[in-house]
């Protein structure tokens, strides 16, 4: 996972790129009709029920644009909100508020949607010992925000990227010449480079579960991919806690509890980040 230093670096980079993309050589709409010394106040209005996310990020954006803006949080990230709630208040130069508005809203609406969807899975899985995970199926360039939103919603992050965990999926296994060879080559690679990375191996059927278990001391988690309920339960029984288990593959809110009943430790879902509809938020001037 990201260190605090890496996290801060990526967050700052996103803000820099997003503001440059939106403002360019100037917010001419505001420059044309708002005096430079005009001061205004605005509230972030919640227009849809859900889980709010991105308040801390919003403050960072406002203060990047204008360090003198007064930012007052009325809620905190992860709070359950309803239509009509106010999330925060800003006061300062009107031009600065207007320059920040769209970038802030774009980020918060998406982050809140992800947090809301994640929290729906968290609620469904409450009776079980199964945790919901995200995936690498994120918007290019925005992964740190989207995975942050998953955590705000109560979920957990899978590996952050290709470099912080080994994940041997079907294509790795096939290109390497089979499961046993893939694991052996990976173990040798890690030893040669003195890398301490956990290994997850995907299984496509029960026979592959058995083969992975021959190397179970080298495997952190088995990904039970696209199994039905019956075979998932059989797989969990076969693994018998020799390593952790993860179910994945088109698992929805309706089916998540069924997979959790099978006893898996984790359920991973790309839908947390790739299939969400922005939560409706709006920045409204206080007159």
N, C-alpha and C positions, 0 to 999 in steps of 0.2 A: 504494500500500500504506500501511498504518498507520505513523505515526511512533512512536518509542519512547514519547513522551508519550501519544499516543492509545491505544497498546496498554495501557499501565499503567492509564489511565483506564477503559477498557472491562473489563479484568480485575477491577479493584476494584469496578466497578459490578455485575458478575455475582456476585461473592462477596457483596456487600451484599444484593442482591435474593434470592439463593438462601438465605442464612442467615435473612433475615426471613421468607421463605416457610415455612421448615421449623421454625423455633423459635417464632415468634409471641410470645406473652407468657410463654413459658418451656417448657423441656423437663421437663414435669411427671413423666414416668416416672423420670428421673434424680433430680430434686429430691425425689421421694417416698421414695427408698430409698438414695440415696448421700449420705453426709455431705459437707458443703461443703469440708472440709479433707482429704478422702480423696485419696490420690495413687495413680495406677495407671500401668501400662505396657502397650502393645499393639503388635503387628506387623501390617503389611499382608501378607497371604498371597495369593500367586498360585495360582489354582486351575485355570488353563488356559494352554496354550502360546500364545505370541504376542509382540507388541512392546509393552513397557510405555510408557505416556505419562501425563503429568500429575503426576509426582512433584514437580516445582517448584511446580505449581499447588496441590497438596495442602499443601505447606509454607506457602504464602501463606494458605490457608484456616485452618489450625490457628493460625497466628500472628495472624490477624485475630480469632479467637475468644479466644485467650489467648496473649499475647506471651511468657509464661513457659514454655510447653510446649517441651520438648527434642525436637527433630526430627533424627533421624539417618538419612540416606539410605544405603541398602545397595546400591542400583542407581542408574542414571541414566536419564533419558528417552531412549528409542530403543534400550535394551538388549533383546536377544532373551531371553525368559523361558520357563521351563517350569513345569509344575505342581509346587508345593511350594516354589518360590523365595520369599524374603522381600524385599520392595521397600524398606521403611523401618521404623523403630521410633520410636514416640513415647512420651514419659514426662511426666507432669504431673498436674494436677487431673483426677480421673476424670470429674467432671461436664463439664469442657471437652472431653475426648476424646469423650465420648458425644454432646455437642451437635454436634460437627464430623463425626462418622462418616458419616452418610448423604449429606450434601452432597458430601463428599470422594469417597465411593465412586461416587455417581452420575456425577460428573465424570470420574473416572479410568477407570471401566469403559467409558464412551463414547469418551473420548479414546484409550484403548488399542485399542479395536475399530477406530477409524478409522486409527490408526497401523499396525495389523496388516494391514488391507486394503490400505492404500497401499503398504506394503512388499512385499506380494505382487505388485503391479503393477511396482514397482521391480525386483524380481528377474526377472520375465518380460522386462522391457525392457533388461536389462543388456547383451545382445549388440548393442544398437542405439544410435543417437544420439538416440533419442526420449525425451522427458521426460514424466512423468505429471503432470497438473494437476487441481486440484479445480475446483469451480464455485461459483455462488451458491446452490446447492440445499442450504442448511444449516438447522439448527433455529433459528427466530426467536429472537433474543436471545443465541444461543450461537455465533455465527459466528466470533468471535475465538478461542474454544477449539477449535472444530473445524478451522479452518484452521491453527492451531498444531499440532494433532495430525497433520495431513497433512505438515507440515514435519518433525516428529519421525519420521514413518514413511519419510522420504526423498523425498517428493514435493515439488512446488512449488505455490505459490499462483497461481491465475489472478487477475484483478482482485479486489479486496476487496469492492467494492460498485458502485453505479451511478455514483459520483462520481469514481472514480480511473482510469477508462479508458472510451473510447467503444467500444461493441459494437453494430454495426448488424446486427440479425437480421432474419428474414423479415418480421415485422410492421412494423418500422421502414422497411424497404425498400418494402413495399407501400403504407404510409401516406404515404411521402415521394414516391411516384410513380416508383419504380425505383431501381436501384443507382447509376447515374451522378448522378441528382439527390440522392440521399441523401448520397453522398460529398461532392458540391459544397456542399450546404447545411451539412454538418458542418464542412467546412474553413472556410467563411465564419463559422460560429458560433464556432469556436475562435479565429479571428483577431480577431473583434470583441471577444471577452471576454479576449483575451490568455491563453488557456489552453493548456498544453502537455500534451495527453493523446494517448496512442497510439490508433490507430483499427484495430479488427478488423472485418472484413466477412464475413458468412456467405454461402456460395454453396450453392445447392440443386441445381445441375447444372453441366455443363461449359461451357455457354453463359454462365452467370453468372460462372464463373471468368474467361473471356475478357473479359467486360465490366469486371470489377473491375480486371483488369490494365491497362486503359486509364488507370486512375488510380493505378497501383501505387506511385508515388512518395509518395502521401499515405496509403498503407495499410501498417500495420505487420505485420499477419498476416491470412491468409485462413482462415476456418473452413470446412473441407470437411465439411459436415454430412450425415450419413446416406447417405454414398456406399458402394457396394460396393468390394471390393478392386480390381477392374479399373479402375473409374473414379477411384478414389483415386490409383492409380499414374499414370493419364493426367493427372490434375489436377496432381500433383507435377511431372511432366515438363513440362507446359505452363507452370507457374509458374516453373520453372527458377531457383529461388533469388532471384527478384526481390523476394520478401518471404517471411516465415516462414509455415509451414503448420501447421494444427492439425486433427486428425480428432476427430470427436465423434459421438455418437448410438448408444446401446445397445452400446457397446464393452465386452466382458467380458474376464476373465482369459484365456479360451480364444481370443479373437479379437484381443487386443491386439498380439501379436507379428506377426500377418498385416498389420495396419495399419502397424506399425513397419517392416516389410519394404518397404512402399511408399515409404518415405523421408520421412515427415512429421516435423516437428520436435517436435510436441507431440501428446499424446492427452489429452483432457479427459474426466473421468468424474464425473457427479453421484453415482454409486453409492458413491464414497469416503466420502461423508458422509450420504447419505439411505438407504442400504441396508446397515446394519451391525448385528450382534448383539453386545451388550455382552460384553466380556471378563470372565470370572468372577474377581472379587477379593473378599477378605473381610478385615475388621479383627478380629483376635483378641486378646483380653486375655491377658497373660502372668501366670500364677498362681504 
